[in-house]
């Protein structure tokens, strides 16, 4: 075999290998499962992270998962799980679980990098859903454990009954982010408010669920959620005064703790940036102005970080470095629309 023939054969082999590599790369998004939804947390407290996972998938095929990945800790001091609900080629739903701190590999999922999968809120499987073919339906959605009796929104000093409005929201939304705009009223301007849902359990016990303004309400806990088949107004009426009594006791305790802590706490904002991985703006000065009595409490959004929007139409993140009482610097990352509380 002459030199010319040998060179030609080598070129053909290299071309063939490159072709195989290209095909393999092109098929990296051709996994066996299509993602429907992703939730992160524990059985008692978990949130929809479908959109955040989609943003992560665009830049990384694999990543190590935890609070920092999603910009939220839905259940502090507990080990959390990421659950990815996906549909296989036969239409059956399967749940993939990743313990906090483990690596998520997107190669098994179809359209991973392209984001060609579910949107936040599209799939309504419960946290403990283990499979089935009810994609697009409220799988066991109205079989929660607690029957709603009454719902109130506001503060201890000023709150209103929002039971009827909550029933309207429940008929159209499996879950929603709660605040003044949701209920069409601000019962106590310039104060952080609570939604309290008073319920009765399957054994007749009474339980109150509290949602801080800006948090997500998930109806999967409640019986008859989307049907509006809740307790009678008369049955829930006796809870009207409980809002004030519970909060008055809590606020007295909190006030004393805060006074003791504020007397000895000095919070220093070292640096703060807001935006995306590729483009951020410095918002250090704006956050320093929001610090009061050694504490920073705010909802991360364009208006609160200095009325800037470095990436319109894209979910942004706040990167913050701070210290307490002159100690070592600490860093935190909080996604847009979630609350930041320091220290």
C-alpha positions in Angstrom: 0.0 0.0 0.0 1.5 3.3 -1.1 1.7 6.5 1.0 -1.1 8.1 -0.8 -3.5 5.2 -0.2 -2.5 5.1 3.5 -3.2 8.8 4.0 -6.5 8.5 2.2 -7.6 5.6 4.5 -6.5 7.6 7.6 -8.6 10.5 6.5 -11.6 8.3 5.9 -11.3 6.7 9.4 -11.0 10.2 11.0 -14.0 11.4 9.1 -16.0 8.4 10.2 -15.0 8.8 13.8 -15.9 12.5 13.7 -19.2 11.7 12.2 -20.0 9.2 15.0 -19.0 11.9 17.6 -21.3 14.4 15.9 -24.2 12.0 16.0 -23.5 11.1 19.6 -23.4 14.8 20.5 -26.6 15.5 18.6 -28.4 12.8 20.4 -27.4 14.0 23.9 -30.8 15.5 24.2 -32.6 12.3 23.0 -33.0 10.7 26.4 -35.8 8.2 27.2 -37.8 10.4 29.5 -39.5 13.8 29.0 -39.6 16.0 32.1 -43.1 17.1 33.2 -42.3 18.9 36.5 -39.6 19.2 39.2 -40.1 19.8 42.9 -37.6 20.4 45.6 -37.9 20.0 49.4 -39.5 17.5 51.8 -42.9 15.8 52.0 -44.0 18.6 54.4 -42.6 21.6 52.5 -41.6 21.6 48.8 -41.7 24.0 45.9 -42.0 23.9 42.1 -38.5 24.4 40.6 -39.3 23.4 37.0 -38.3 26.7 35.5 -35.1 27.0 37.6 -34.1 23.4 36.6 -34.7 24.4 32.9 -32.3 27.3 33.3 -29.7 25.1 34.9 -30.1 22.5 32.1 -29.3 25.0 29.4 -25.8 25.5 30.7 -24.9 22.1 32.4 -25.6 18.5 31.4 -24.7 17.5 35.0 -24.6 19.6 38.2 -24.5 19.1 41.9 -27.9 19.9 43.4 -28.8 21.8 46.6 -30.2 25.0 48.1 -27.7 27.1 46.1 -28.9 25.6 42.8 -32.5 26.7 43.3 -31.9 29.8 45.4 -34.2 28.6 48.1 -34.3 26.4 51.2 -38.0 25.2 51.5 -37.4 23.3 54.7 -34.5 24.6 56.8 -32.4 22.1 58.8 -33.8 19.1 56.9 -32.2 17.1 54.2 -34.2 17.8 51.0 -34.8 15.9 47.8 -35.2 16.9 44.2 -38.0 15.0 42.5 -38.2 15.0 38.7 -41.5 13.7 37.3 -41.0 12.4 33.8 -43.0 10.5 31.1 -41.4 7.6 29.3 -42.0 6.6 25.7 -45.1 4.5 26.7 -46.7 7.5 28.3 -46.2 6.3 31.9 -45.0 8.7 34.6 -41.9 7.9 36.5 -40.3 9.8 39.5 -36.5 10.4 39.7 -35.2 11.3 43.1 -31.9 13.1 43.9 -30.9 13.6 47.5 -29.6 17.1 48.4 -25.9 17.3 47.4 -26.0 14.6 44.7 -25.3 15.0 41.0 -28.1 15.3 38.5 -27.3 13.9 35.1 -29.5 15.2 32.3 -28.4 12.7 29.7 -31.4 10.4 30.4 -33.9 13.2 29.7 -35.3 14.2 26.3 -34.7 17.8 25.3 -32.6 18.5 28.4 -30.5 21.3 27.0 -33.1 22.6 24.6 -35.6 23.1 27.5 -38.2 21.2 25.4 -40.2 20.0 28.5 -42.7 21.0 31.1 -43.4 24.5 32.3 -43.8 25.5 36.0 -47.3 24.5 37.1 -48.1 22.3 34.0 -48.0 19.0 35.8 -50.1 18.5 39.0 -48.7 15.3 40.4 -48.5 15.2 44.2 -45.2 15.0 46.0 -45.8 11.3 46.8 -47.0 10.4 43.3 -45.2 7.3 42.1 -46.5 6.8 38.6 -49.5 6.5 36.4 -50.7 7.9 33.0 -52.7 10.9 34.2 -50.4 13.5 32.6 -52.1 16.9 32.4 -54.7 15.9 35.0 -54.9 16.6 38.7 -53.7 13.2 39.8 -55.5 12.5 43.1 -55.5 16.3 43.4 -58.6 16.7 45.6 -57.8 13.9 48.0 -55.7 16.0 50.5 -55.9 15.3 54.2 -57.2 18.6 55.5 -60.7 20.2 54.9 -60.5 24.0 54.7 -62.9 25.9 57.1 -61.8 29.5 56.8 -59.0 31.7 55.4 -57.8 35.1 56.5 -55.2 37.5 55.2 -53.3 40.3 56.9 -51.6 41.0 60.2 -52.7 40.7 63.8 -53.8 44.3 63.8 -55.7 44.2 60.5 -56.9 41.1 58.6 -59.8 40.2 56.3 -61.7 37.0 55.4 -60.5 35.7 52.0 -62.3 32.3 52.1 -64.5 33.0 49.0 -61.6 34.5 47.0 -59.4 31.5 47.9 -62.1 29.2 46.7 -62.2 31.0 43.3 -58.4 30.7 43.0 -58.5 27.0 43.9 -60.9 26.3 41.1 -58.5 27.5 38.4 -55.1 27.0 39.9 -53.4 24.0 41.6 -50.9 26.4 43.2 -50.3 30.1 43.1 -48.0 32.8 44.5 -49.9 34.7 47.2 -50.0 38.4 48.0 -52.0 41.6 47.8 -52.6 41.3 44.1 -54.0 37.8 44.6 -56.7 38.9 47.0 -57.2 42.4 45.5 -56.6 44.1 48.9 -53.8 45.3 51.2 -55.3 45.0 54.7 -52.2 46.5 56.3 -50.0 48.7 54.0 -46.2 48.6 54.5 -46.4 45.5 56.6 -45.6 41.9 55.7 -48.8 39.9 55.8 -49.8 36.3 56.4 -52.4 34.0 54.8 -53.8 31.7 57.4 -55.8 28.7 56.3 -57.8 27.1 59.2 -58.5 23.4 58.5 -59.9 20.2 60.1 -57.9 16.9 59.7 -59.2 13.5 58.9 -59.4 12.6 62.6 -61.2 15.8 63.5 -58.2 17.7 64.8 -57.8 21.4 63.9 -54.7 22.7 62.2 -53.7 26.1 60.9 -51.5 26.6 57.8 -49.5 29.8 57.5 -48.1 31.3 54.3 -46.0 34.4 54.4 -46.7 37.1 51.8 -45.0 36.2 48.5 -44.9 32.4 49.1 -46.5 29.7 47.0 -49.7 28.0 48.1 -50.0 24.4 47.0 -53.5 22.9 47.2 -52.5 19.3 47.3 -52.7 19.3 51.1 -56.4 20.2 51.1 -59.4 18.0 50.5 -61.8 19.2 47.8 -59.4 22.0 46.7 -60.4 22.5 43.1 -64.1 21.6 43.7 -64.5 24.2 46.4 -66.1 21.5 48.6 -64.9 23.0 51.8 -66.4 23.4 55.3 -69.3 25.6 56.0 -69.0 29.3 56.7 -70.6 28.8 60.1 -68.1 26.1 60.9 -65.1 28.4 60.1 -66.5 31.6 61.7 -65.1 30.8 65.1 -61.6 31.1 63.8 -62.0 34.8 63.0 -60.5 36.0 66.2 -57.8 33.4 66.4 -55.6 35.3 63.9 -55.1 38.2 66.4 -54.7 36.0 69.5 -52.0 33.8 67.9 -50.1 36.6 66.3 -50.2 38.8 69.3 -48.5 36.1 71.4 -46.1 35.4 68.6 -45.2 39.1 68.0 -44.6 39.7 71.6 -42.1 36.8 71.7 -40.6 37.9 68.4 -40.3 41.5 69.5 -38.4 40.6 72.6 -36.0 38.3 70.6 -35.5 41.0 68.0 -34.8 43.7 70.5 -32.2 41.5 72.2 -30.6 40.6 68.9 -30.6 44.1 67.4 -28.9 45.5 70.4 -25.9 43.3 69.7 -26.0 42.7 65.9 -24.1 44.6 63.2 -24.8 43.4 59.6 -22.3 44.6 57.0 -23.2 44.2 53.3 -19.8 43.7 51.6 -21.0 43.3 48.0 -24.2 42.5 46.1 -24.9 41.7 42.4 -28.2 41.2 40.6 -28.8 39.6 37.3 -27.9 36.4 35.4 -24.7 34.3 35.2 -23.7 36.2 32.0 -24.7 39.8 33.0 -25.0 41.3 36.5 -25.2 44.8 38.0 -23.9 46.1 41.3 -26.7 46.7 43.8 -24.5 47.0 46.9 -25.6 50.6 47.7 -29.3 49.8 47.4 -29.1 46.8 49.8 -27.1 48.8 52.3 -29.9 51.4 52.4 -32.4 48.6 53.1 -30.5 47.4 56.2 -32.3 48.3 59.4 -31.2 47.7 63.0 -28.6 45.1 62.0 -31.1 43.1 59.8 -32.0 42.9 56.2 -35.4 41.5 55.2 -36.7 41.9 51.6 -38.3 40.1 48.7 -35.8 39.9 45.8 -37.3 41.7 42.8 -36.4 44.6 40.5 -38.1 47.3 42.6 -36.3 46.3 45.8 -32.8 46.0 44.5 -32.6 49.5 43.1 -35.3 49.5 40.4 -33.1 47.8 37.8 -33.8 45.0 35.4 -30.5 43.8 33.9 -32.2 40.9 32.0 -35.8 41.6 31.1 -38.0 38.5 30.8 -35.4 36.2 32.5 -35.5 35.0 36.1 -32.7 36.8 37.9 -30.6 36.0 40.9 -29.1 38.1 43.8 -25.5 37.2 44.8 -24.7 38.7 48.2 -21.6 38.7 50.4 -21.9 39.9 54.0 -20.5 39.7 57.5 -22.1 39.8 61.0 -20.4 41.6 63.9 -17.2 41.9 61.9 -16.9 38.1 61.5 -15.9 36.1 58.5 -17.6 36.9 55.2 -20.5 34.8 54.1 -22.2 34.4 50.8 -25.8 33.7 49.8 -27.6 33.4 46.5 -31.4 34.1 46.3 -33.5 33.8 43.2 -35.9 36.5 42.1 -39.3 36.5 43.8 -38.0 34.8 46.9 -37.3 36.3 50.3 -34.0 37.2 51.8 -33.6 37.5 55.5 -30.3 38.3 57.2 -28.8 37.4 59.6 
